[in-house]
Amino acid sequence: MEEKASSSFKTFINQFVVPGDVVLDLSTMAQQTIKLGSGLHQDNDVISTVKAGKLRFTKPNKYWVEGSHKRYVPSVGDHVLGIVVESRADNFLMDIKGPTLAVLPVLAFEGVIRRNIPRFEIGTLLYARVVKANAGMNPELSCTDANGKAAEFGPLKEGFMFETSTGLSRMLLSSPPCPILDGLGKKLSFEIAVGLNGRVWVNAESPSTVILVSNAIMKSESLSAAQQKITVEKLLQRVQ
């Protein structure tokens, strides 16, 4: 659908929107041609969103809402939270919420050789990196960075893992930090690992902190940046 609109549309790019948000009023704008994609709807002069996600833009002038999905599609370079479902001699089979199980070679860890390969029980949670994602093949993971270092990758012990949509995961990994994580991080001490496959792990010394942070994150997907800030303020008032 092609319409006339102003470049002010671009002020919403990469912002999280929810159904009903008005992103443009054509009656108040100078004109230029744009193309409306998925997630956007026009009613007379008003363009609004019909699903939750981030407003995206691609040249020359196409706009759409990138929605949240439960099913994850692996892509090289993605950081994911995987669960060991089977241990083999040469690799681990991992559930990463994708169409197929992923393969994590036993040697894909810093400093590992045949004499000291890691052993993980079924159900172990690991933070890993997607290194191969070819159509028709099982994705391959690694627990090292591009330089072969462990970095932040490896097993995640203790803590609490919960599942979200891929859209929420991307919001949590956005830069600058989303208001939920920014606000909580200024007042509370906790660890967090976010997988682009829609899984989040939270750990802290206090179980109450783990619960507070986890609940705040799970409730944040449908909130605007302003609403996230208000939510954080209210939650922190309860623990002061």
N, C-alpha and C positions, 0 to 999 in steps of 0.2 A: 504494500500500500504506500503510495507516494503522497506526501502532503507538503504544505508550505509551513516553515517554522523558522524561528530565530536560532542563532548559535547559542543562546542562553540555555538551550536544552543541555548543552555540554556541562553545565555546572553540576548536573546530577550524575555524571559519569562515575562509575565505580562506587556509587553510594548504594547502600542497602535500602530496598524499597519493599513495601508490602501492598497487597491488593487494596485498591482505592486511592493510593497516593497519586495526587495530580502533579505531573512532572512538567507540564507545559500548558499555557493558555494561549492559543493561537491568536485570539482577538487583540492581545496586547503586544504582539511581536512583529518585528520587521520580517519580511518573508525570505525564505530560501527553501530549496527542495530537499526533503529528507525522505527516508524510507523506514516505515515502522515494521519491526519484526515481532517475534514471539513475545508474549507477555505484555504487550501494549495495546490499548484500545482507544479509539477516538469517538467521542460523543459531541457532535457539533464542533465547537472550537476547543474543547478540552481533551487533552491526551492524558490518560491515567494508566495505572498498572493493574493487571488482572491476576498476577501471581507474585509470590515472594522471591526475592533474589537480588542480584546487583544489576543496575542499569549499565549496559555495555555499548560500545561504539566501535565501528570499523569504517575505514574510508571506502567510498567518498563520504557518505552521510547516512549510514544505516545504524539504527538503534534497536536494541532488544533487551529483554530481561533474562539474565542467566539464572535459571531456577535452581532449586535445591533438589538433589536426588538421593535416594537411599542406595541404589546400586552404583558401585564405583567402577569406573573404566580406567585401568592402569595406564600410566604414561611415564616414560623414562624421566628420571630425576625426582619423581614424587617421593615424599617421605610418608611412610605408612605404618600403622600399627597392625602387626600380624599375630595370629594365634597358631601355635604349633598343633597340627592335627595328626601328623604322622612323622615318625623318625626313621630314616633309612640310613644305609651305610654311607652314602655319598651326599645326602641332602635331607633337608626337612621340608615337608609339605606344609604350606602356610595358608590359612584362611585370611584373606585381605578384603573380603566383601566384594570381590570381583566376580566375573562370569565363571572363572575357573580358579583352582587352587594355584598358588604361586610356589616357586621352588627357591629354597635358600640353601646353596651349597655349604657343606660343613667347613670348607676352607675360606668362606667369604667373611672372615673375621680377622681383625688385626693380629698379626703374629702367630696365627694358627698354622700348624703343620700336621701331618698325619698322626704324629705321636701325641698331640694334645688337642684333638678336635673336641669341641664343646658337646655336652650332653644336656638335652632339654626334655623335660617331661611333657606329655600331651597337655595342652592348655596353657603352656608358657606364653607370656605376652612379650613380643620383641618390637623394638623400634627399628625400622629398616628403610632402605632406599631401593627404589625400582631401577634396575640397570638394563633390563631388556623387557620390551612389551610389544611383541610382534603378533599380528593377527593369526589366529589359529594355533598359537603356542602358549604354553603356560608362562606367565610372567616370571622373571628371575629377579631375586632380591640380593642385597648385600648389606652387611652390617658394618661397612666402612664408608668413608667419604671418598671423593674423587682422588685423594692422595693416598688411599689405603689405610687411613687412620680411623680408629674407632669413633672419634668425635663423640657425638651424643647417642650413637647407635648401640643397640644391644638389648639384653633383657631388661624389662621394667619390673622391679620387685616391689611388693606391697602396693600401696595406693589403691585407687579405684578407677576402673575403665568403664566408660559408657559410650553408647553409639549415638551418632547424630546424623544429620544430612551432610552431603559433601559441600553444600553451600555454606553451612555454619562453620565447617572446618576452614574453608577459605577465608571467611570473615575473621576468624580467630588468628589466622596467619597473616593478615593484612598489615601493611605498613603505611602510616603510623599505626600503633596498636589500637585495636577496637576499644571503645570506652569501658566495656566490661572488664577486660583483662588489665587495662591501664589503671582503672580505679581500684580494683582489688589488689593489684600488685604493689600499689603505694602504701597500703595499710596492712596487708597480710603476707606471711611468708609461706610459699608453697612452690612445688615443682609441677610443671605441666608439659606434656608431650601431645602434640596435635598431629594426627595423620590426615592426609588429604583424602583418605578412604572413608572418612566419616566416623572416626574413633578418636576419643580424647581420654588421656590418662592424667589423673591428678593425685598428688601425694603431698602430705604435710605431717608435721609432728602431732598435730591435734586432729582427731577424727572429725570434730565439729567444723574445722576449717575445710577439710576435704568435702564435707557435705555442703557447706555454704557455697564454696567455689563451684562445685559441680552443678548444684541447683541453679545458680546464677547463670551459668553458661547455657544450660539446657533451656532456660526461659528466655534467652536473649535473641533467638533467631528472628522472632517476629517484631522485635522492638527497633525503633529508630535510634540514632546515636544519642539524641536528647533523652529518650526514654531509658536507654541503658544507663546513662549517668544517674538518673533519678533512682533507678533500681539499685545501683551500687550504693548510693548514699543511704537508702532505707535499710539495706541489708547490714551495712557497717554500723549503723546506729544501734542495731539490735545486739551487737557483740561488744560494744564499748562499755 
